[in-house]
Amino acid sequence: MPASTVKSTYSLDLATVRDLERLARRFGTSKSEVLRRAVRALAQQEPDLAAQSLQALNELQSKADLSEARARKWAAQVRDERIASERKRTHD
């Protein structure tokens, strides 16, 4: 048993309990270990959301044909619009 564990209580349906018990017997381990292995395996399969987000951004920028110079120009324009909007808001 790992040095640091947390005792937890979960509600499982009967079919899941039977599967858990069967897997524990099959692997010759505890039900807790079966759950740890299952969670670990699923966690490793989980997609890297940060990488997916970055890939989506790269694809969007590629489709927008946004060069570095055009991106700088757009950022400057947005910054100028925000400054103008703030000035208008504080002077009204």
HELIX and SHEET records of a PDB file:
HELIX    1   1 LEU A   14  PHE A   27  1                                  14    
HELIX    2   2 LYS A   31  GLN A   45  1                                  15    
HELIX    3   3 LEU A   49  LYS A   63  1                                  15    
HELIX    4   4 GLU A   68  HIS A   91  1                                  24    
END                                                                             
